[in-house]
Amino acid sequence: MQRPIAALLVVVAGGAHAAGADTGAPPVPIVELTLRDALRTAAERAPAVLAARRRVAVAGAHLLGARAWLADNPTASAGAAARVTPSAVAADLDVAIAQSFDIAGRQGARRDAAQAELEERTAIADEIARSAMRQAGDAFIDALAAAHLAALGARTLDDATALVEIARRRLAAGDASAIDARLAEAQASRARAARAAADAAGARTLGALRVALGLAAGVPLRVVDAELAVPALAGADQRSDIRAMRAALVRVHAEQRDAEGAAWPTVELSARYALDDGDHIGGGGLAVQVPVFARGQSEAEAARAEGAALGLELAALTTAAAAEAASARAALEHQRRASAAMADAVASARDAARLARQAYDAGESSLAELLVIEREARAVEEEQIASGADEARHALATFIAEGGTP
C-alpha cells in the first residue's frame, strides 16, 4: 500500500509551524523520503504544478461554452404604437423572434477545438509535472549523495579519533615518535573539518529539495536509499509533451474547419406576429448572410500553416523522444555495471585499510603507510558514492524520458 506522502508532508508542515509557536510541543517527526516519494510529491504539490492544474479549468470552461446547442442566442423584438383618429384610438403591436444557424458544421468544429484544448492543457500540466519531477529528482539525488558523504565523514572521524589513541599508546610505550601522535591529531582535525563541510552540503541540498517540493523550511526531511524502477521500453510515445503536441494539432485542425466554414452563408429564420388596426397578422422570414468579403480566409490559412508546422514538430519530437529513451536506458545499464565494479573495489579497499590498521597497531608498519592506504580507501568509497549518484541520475533520466509516473 502506497503511503499518502503528500498528505503526510502537509500534516508535518502544519505540525512544524505549531511546534515553532509552542516550545513545549513534542518534536516533529522526521519524514523519510525515497526517490519515488520525492517524484510523487513534486508531481502532486510543486507550486508550478498546482498553478498548471488550475489553468486546466479555464479550458474546461471554454468546452462548457462550446457544448451549447447553438452558438448564437435567439433575438426577440417587440414594438407598439397608438393610432389616434377623430373617431377612435387603436393600438398596433409588432412582435418577432429570430434565430441564426450555421450550415457548415462550425459549431461541431468549435466543440472539437475546445475538447482538444482541454486535452492539450491537461497534457501541458502533466509536462510541467514531469519537469518538476526532474528537478525534484536531481535535488533528491544530490541530497542523498551528500548524506552518504556525511556518513562516510562520520566513519572517517571515528577512525581518526581511534588512530589518535593508538598513536598515543604507542608513544607512551616507546614504539612511536611524537611526530606520529601529532600527525594523527592533524588527521583527526582534518576529519572533523570534512565532517562539518559534509553537514553543510547536506543542509544546502536538503534546502534545494524543499524548494523543489514546495515545502516550508521547518519540514524535517531525511532521504533514504531505494531503487527507482523504470518503466518498460517504448513508453516515450505517450509522454506528456507528445500528447500536448498531438492535442494542439487536433485543435488547429478543428480551428481550420471552423474558419473554412465561414465561407458558407449563415441562415437566420424568424417568426413574426403583428396586430394592425385590429387585424392579426402572422408571418416568417428568412435572412441569409452572404460571405462575399470576409470568408475566414485569413484564419483558415493561418490554421493550415500552423498545422503543417505542428506536424513537423510532432514527428521530430516523437523521433527525439524515442532516441532519448533508448540512450538513457543504455546509459543506465552501463552505469549499473560500473556501480557493481565499484562495490567490489570498496570491499577490497576496506579490507586493505583494516589490515593496514592492524599492522600499525601491532607495530609492523609506519603511520605514513597507514594514512596512504586509508586515504586511498576513502577515495574509493567517495568514488562509489559518486557512481551510485550517477546510476540514480541515469535511472531518473530513463524514468523521465519514457514518461514514467510515480
WOHU-V802716 format. One line per field, one symbol per residue. ss: DSSP state (~ for helix, > for strand, _ for the rest). phi: phi as a letter, one per 30 degrees, with the letter a starting at -180 (. if undefined). burial: I if it has 9 or more other ideal C-beta (glycine too) atoms within 8 Angstrom, else O. Layout:
ss->???
phi->???
burial->???
//
This chain:
ss->____~~~~~~~~~~~~~~~~~_________>>>_~~~~~~~~~~~_~~~~~~~~~~~~~~~~~~~~________>>>>>>>>>>____>>>>>>>>>>>>>>___~~~~~~~~~~~~~~~~~~~~~~~~~~~~~~~~~~~~~~~~~~~~~~~~~~~~~~~~~~~~~~~~~~~_____~~~~~~~~~~~~~~~~~~~~~~~~~~~~~~~~~~~~_______>>>____________~~~_~~~~~~~~~~~~~~~~~~~~~~____>>>>>>>>>>>__>>>>>>>>>>>_______~~~~~~~~~~~~~~~~~~~~~~~~~~~~~~~~~~~~~~~~~~~~~~~~~~~~~~~~~~~~~~~~~_____~~~~~~~~~~~~~~~~~~~~~~~~~~~~~~~~~~~_____
phi->.ddddddddddddddddddddbdddddddddcccddeddddddcbdeddddddddddddddddedddedbdcddccbbbbbcccbdcabcccbbbbbbbcbdcciddddddddddddddddddddddddddddddddddddddddddddddddddddddddddedddddddddicbcdddddddddddddddddddddddddddddddddddcicdddddbbcbdadcdcdddicddcdddddddddddddddddddddddddcdccbcbbbbbcbhiccbcabbbbbdcddccciddddddddddddddddddddddddddddddddddddddddddddddddddedddddddddddddddicbddeddddddddddddddddddddddddddddddeddcidbd
burial->OOOOIIOIIIOIIOIIIIIOOOOOOOOIOOIOIIIIIIIIIIIOIIOIIIOIOOIIOOIIOIIOOIOOOOOOOOOOOOOOOOIOOOOOOIIIIIIIIIIIIIOIOIIOIIIIIIIIIIIIIIIIIIIIIIIIIIIIIIIIIIIIIIIIIIOIIIOIIOIIIOIIOIIIOIIOOOOIOOOIIOIIIOIIOIIIOIIOIIIOIIOIIIIIIIIIIIIOOIIIIIIOOOOIOIOOOOIIIOIIIIIIIIIIIIIIIIIIIIIIIIIIOIIIIIIIIIIOOOOOIOOOIOOOIOIOOOOIOOIIOIIIOIIOOIIOIIOOIIOOIIOIIIOIIOIIOOIIOIIOOIIOIIOOIIOIIOOIIOIIOOOOOOIOIIIOIIOIIIOIIIIIIIIIIIIIIIIIIIIIIIIIOO
//
